[in-house]
């Protein structure tokens, strides 16, 4: 279920996914909500493009750090490519 930042208080969150299109972000929100995940989502900027890199805005999805590995597996099993964990090159 989508939560606000206050719900997580001072607990550490981990970025698991960046939704680059609105339809993609909405589909992921629906998937996470139906599966009962507590997550936080906020707009933020990322660099996109290959030859002509630009700043773009996406939906950044976070879960509690202790559930991040499980969340990444959940996303992979459903065809999403999650963000790599901190210190990893690619998930």
Beta strands, then each sheet from edge to edge (+ up, - down):
strand 1: 13-19
strand 2: 40-48
strand 3: 54-64
sheet 1: 1+ 3- 2+
end
